[in-house]
Amino acid sequence: MNLAICRQICHKTPSLGAPTARMDNRSNTALVALRRILRVTELNARKLAHHSDLTASQLLVRQHIAQAGSALPSAIARAVDLKQATVTVLVNKLENAGLV
């Protein structure tokens, strides 16, 4: 979620009323924490891609296929929380690279 949108939600709107200073501070603290988590996740995804030549999604799909032996794209999609079309593209890329 965009930081500006999060801040808009936290500020006074007709349906939510005026936020308290405490709630506003807690919201800002939560937003900063979320941003830090996203940043670390992005950095780790880049490291993974650099060291393995795989994206995090490709690695998840590959691991699921290795554990399951074989699986339909719909089953893989449910297991790794991706859309079936995305899984199909990822599996095709992995097959072309000889990784599955």
N, C-alpha and C positions, 0 to 999 in steps of 0.2 A: 504494500500500500504506500502511496506517495506520502511523504512527510507533511506536505502542505494540506493534504486531505485529512490526515490524522489530526493535525492541529485545528482544522476547521470543525471537525467533529467534537473536539474537546472544548471549543469556545461556545458561547451562548448562541443557541438557535431557538426558534419559537417552541419547538417540541421538547427540547431538553432543559430549558431554563438556564440560569447563570451557574457556571461551575464555581465551586469553592476554591480558594487559593490552595488548599491542601490537595484537592483532586487534580488541579491543574499541575501542581508540582509532581504528583505521582504519575500523571500522564506523560509529562516531559521525561521523567526518569525512565519510564517504560519505553518510550520512543527511542531514547538514547541506547538503552540496553538492546532493543530490537535491531537497531542500526549496527551495533557492534557485532551481534550474532550474524547478521547478514554479511558484514565485511569479512569476518573470519571464515564463513562458509565460502564466499567468493574466492578468497585466497587459497583455501584448501582445495577447491575445485580446480584452480589453475595449477597448483602443485601436482595434483593427481593427473591432470591432462599432460603436464610436462613429463612426468616420470613414466607414465604408462601408455601414453598416446591414446587414452580413452577419456571420455567425459564421464561424469558421475553417473549419468543415466545409462550410458553404454555399459559401465561396470556393473551396475545393478542388474541390468538385463542379462548380461553374461553370467553373473553369479547365479541368478535364478535358473537359467537354462542348465548350468552345470549341476545344480542341486537337483533339479527336477528330471534331468535326463532329456526330456523333450516336453514341450508345452505349446499350446495354442497361444497366439498373440493376445487373445482376450484374457486368458489365465495369467499370462505374464503381466499384462497391463494392470489387472486387479492386484497382483502381488506387489508390484513396485509403484503403484499409484501414478500411472501414466495413462494417457489415452491410447487406445488400440492402434490408431493410425501412427502415432509416435513410435510405438513399439515395433510396428512393421518396418518403418524406416530404419530404426536402430538395428534391428536384426539383419536387414539387408546390408547395412554398412559393415556389421560384424562378419557376415558371411563373405562379403567381398574382400575383407581383410584376412580371411582365413581363421578367424577367432572363434567361430562356432560351427 
